[in-house]
Amino acid sequence: MRFQERAVIVTGGSKGIGEGCSRVFCREGAMVSILARGEEAGMKLAAELNNKGPGRAVFIPCDVGDHQQLRKAIEATVQTFGRLDCIVNNAGQHPPAMSLDETTVEFMQELMRINYISTFAGARYALPHLRKTRGTIVNISSMTAVLGQDKSSAYCATKGAQVSLTKALAKELGPEGIRVNAILPSNIDTPLMRDWAATLDDPESALERVSAMQVFGRMGTIEEMGEVALFLASDESSFITGQAIEAEGGASLDY
Ligand SMILES: NC(=O)c1ccc[n+]([C@@H]2O[C@H](COP(=O)([O-])OP(=O)(O)OC[C@H]3O[C@@H](n4cnc5c(N)ncnc54)[C@H](O)[C@@H]3O)[C@@H](O)[C@H]2O)c1
């Protein structure tokens, strides 16, 4: 029960890595606020978590690309749970592969809004509440932030921005007892990953290829990412801040 009586917001918390975070935090007794767009998946997961316990969950519909919606959802969470101990800025999108020639400036701006401005806004609007609990911020970035990725300049840039923000905020907020860290996953088996594979000619062999990139010969699970988020949110990581934790199953080794 490592997060008992504490409250966490997970953006995009109804599917994929966000779902893994919601499940792991709830297992540890947390009050979990699932912020996501899809009403059906969000309500379903919240109901399941409330049945299972020992923590509890609420679903608050929210498009994180609209930062006023995000601000209101953060306020609604604090009204419901009376406190906020962590925000996991997870919601994000990975567009299909596209060259720089194919990527318009407008597209870059739009992806920045969804993947990065939402992270900035999440931190910004959660801050007054995190000050009261000496809470934490966990940003879900990507290994592509440091390794790059073919035909993914827009996506990589949004993920890199999250890492820079993490380090700057850790320095700024550390004196107030607020820790800020990022998780950089490699290949995780999520709907995003499977949707991406479906855009390719041979989805099955694409999934085999990305599985083989990790030294374990498999993708990471959403729960494994949830465990890292829980560690970074809990007192067990009390001396860790400003770090970009590479949760990548050895994918970057032996280049
Ligand atoms: N899956 C991977 O291999 C992988 C690797 C590295 C980084 N990531 C990062 O992890 C995060 C989650 O990815 P995932 O694979 O779990 O994705 P996913 O698509 O499987 O799930 C993402 C969740 O976020 C929600 N979401 C997306 N846009 C949103 C918006 N505008 N407002 C509210 N909710 C929104 C989706 O509805 C969904 O619930 C992303 O930031 C992604 O960049 C994923």
The ligand as an ORCA input file, in Angstrom:
! r2SCAN-3c Opt
* xyz 0 1
  N       3.816      2.500    -26.525
  C       5.096      2.771    -26.612
  O       5.904      1.926    -27.063
  C       5.621      4.097    -26.154
  C       6.996      4.280    -26.196
  C       7.529      5.491    -25.752
  C       6.688      6.476    -25.276
  N       5.345      6.285    -25.251
  C       4.537      7.393    -24.720
  O       3.661      6.900    -23.742
  C       2.473      7.690    -23.722
  C       1.275      6.750    -23.799
  O       1.397      5.972    -24.980
  P       0.576      4.646    -25.184
  O       1.381      3.793    -26.078
  O       0.097      4.140    -23.895
  O      -0.639      5.275    -26.026
  P      -2.136      4.728    -26.241
  O      -2.657      5.387    -27.466
  O      -2.125      3.247    -26.194
  O      -2.867      5.328    -24.985
  C      -2.804      6.729    -24.825
  C      -3.935      7.209    -24.012
  O      -3.884      8.632    -24.022
  C      -5.112      9.124    -24.464
  N      -4.966     10.375    -25.176
  C      -4.345     10.614    -26.357
  N      -4.515     11.895    -26.702
  C      -5.234     12.462    -25.712
  C      -5.737     13.759    -25.496
  N      -5.552     14.734    -26.382
  N      -6.439     13.994    -24.371
  C      -6.662     13.018    -23.477
  N      -6.222     11.767    -23.630
  C      -5.535     11.493    -24.745
  C      -5.688      8.059    -25.341
  O      -7.085      8.189    -25.448
  C      -5.271      6.807    -24.577
  O      -6.146      6.559    -23.502
  C       2.558      8.660    -24.892
  O       2.947      9.916    -24.407
  C       3.651      8.055    -25.770
  O       4.348      9.056    -26.471
  C       4.792      5.126    -25.681
*
